[in-house]
Amino acid sequence: MKKPLLLINKNDVTKENTAIGKIVAEGAVEMGLDLPSTAVAAFELYHEILTQRGKQFNLTAIIGDEDVARLHFLDSISLVGIMELNGTKMIDIGAGAGFPGIPLKIAAPSIELTLLEATGKRVVFLSELSMALGIDVKCIHARAEEAAFNPDLREKYDIAVSRAVARLNVLCELCLPFVRVGGLFLAMKGCDTDAELAEAQSAIKTLGAEFQEAIDYSIPGTDIRHRVFVIRKTSQTPEVYPRRFARIQKKTL
């Protein structure tokens, strides 16, 4: 039997990393969030595992304690204060090291979460991370433009979320096919993205959706403001989308 790429043992994790928990707890209060009683400990464990395994699996360039707590954890769970997520069926597309999906699941445990990631080692990391945190998460190893044609995934989700760096018109083609009619695509971006929204209007319409709103928010303890674009699915996405990624790159919608 092939050995797993990593083994996460809770006994290897220190119990003294209270700075992370303090930052997350205080930040959540500032954002008006009522976290579950288990959340702070889960975020501390998440940080410790990320620190241990981050370089090995090229998970994130952000590694400092405070930066991880604020720029990953608090940024991710800000969506809980912006949208009603409890009880939703959600897919995080391009999950990477688990942001924003796993922090959202920690903060709102009733989310039914799927993580879609194209890199095999990261999928193994996400699977074992979820087990270590004791959360029920479905991890899928696939490219979005291919997984979107799986009938078990296509238009099956209340919410698709992405914190990817691709431009909005590209993200729309990759993510909207997963969203059911009436559901939402939440694209997490910086605030200097008015041009992205303008260039994405054609893609949004073509893919069977409409732009609903842009919500700006601040990350507690920083002067950083981010934005989430809320895009609502209004009709089925035409069967030809998404295209192969090379075609998407060559000619965006």
Residue, then its C-alpha position, 0 to 999 in steps of 0.5 A: m500500500k502506498k504510504p500517505l504523503l503526510l501524517i498529521n498527529k495531534n500529539d505533535v501539535t503544541k498547546e501553547n500557541t495562544a496568540i493565534g487564538k487570541i487574535v482570531a477570538e478578538g477579531a471575530v468579536e470585532m466583526g460581530l461573529d459568534l464562533p462555536s466554542t471549539a473554533v479557537a482551538a481548531f484555528e490554533l491546530y490549523h495554524e500549527i499544522l500549516t506551519q509544520r507542513g507549509k513549505q513541504f507542500n508549497l501551501t502559502a507564502i504567508i507564514g507569520d503567526e499574526d499574518v496567518a491569523r489575520l490575512h488567512f483566518l479572519d479574512s476567510i471567516s469574514l464571509v460569515g458576517i457578510m452572508e448567511l452560510n449556515g446549512t448551505k452546500m458549498i464548494d471552494i474552488g482552488a482550495g489550496a491550503g484550505f482558504p476560505g473553505i476550512p475556516l468557514k466550516i470551522a466558523a459555521p459547522s453546518i456548512e456542507l463543504t466540498l474542497l476542489e483542488a487540482t494539485g494532488k499533494r494539496v488534496v492529501f494535505l486537505s484530507e488529512l487536515s480535515m481529519a485532524l480538525g475533526i470536520d467532515v469535508k469532501c476533498i476532490h482532486a480535479r481541475a475545475e474546468e473538468a470537474a464542472f462536467n461531472p453530473d454529481l457536481r454541476e449546478k449542485y451547490d448553493i454557493a461556490v466560493s473562490r479566493a483565487v488570483a485569476r481575474l473575475n471573468v476567468l473565475c466566473e467561467l470556472c466557478l458558475p457551472f457548479v452553482r445551482v440556479g438561484g445560488l451564489f458565486l462569491a469571489m473574494k478580491g481586493c478593493d481595486t477591482d472595479a475594472e475586473l467587474a466591468e470586463a466580467q459583465s459579458a461572462i456573467k451574462t453568458l454563463g447564466a448569472e447576474f451581478q448582485e453586489a460588491i461588499d467591502y470589508s476590513i480585516p480586524g487589526t489591519d488597515i487592509r480592506h477586501r471585497v467580495f463580489v456576489i454573483r447570483k445564478t439566474s439560469q442554467t449555464p450553457e453546456v459548452y462552458p467551461r471551456r478548456f483552460a487554454r481556450i479560456q486563457k486565449k480568449t476570455l468571455 
